[in-house]
Amino acid sequence: MKPVKLRKMSTMALGVTLASALSFGVSAAAVDFPERGLTYVNSFNPGGEIDVTARMQQPLLEEYFGQRIDD
């Protein structure tokens, strides 16, 4: 095999290995998701347009996720 082709295949194999290793961590974190409440983080001042929009979204998000959302 040519050195360039070997390097390319090695890089691709490393990428596939890393992607599969990272997917195991994501699935483990997803198992705990329904067990905890959610926190809606808003970095803007209270009473502003973003805050009002977030408060309007809160009941819809609680219904969608089936969890209480703290603000």
Secondary structure, DSSP 8 states (H G I E B T S, - for coil): --HHHHHHHHHHHHHHHHHHHHHHHHHHHHHTGGGS-EE----S-TTSHHHHHHHHHHHHHHHHHTS-EE-
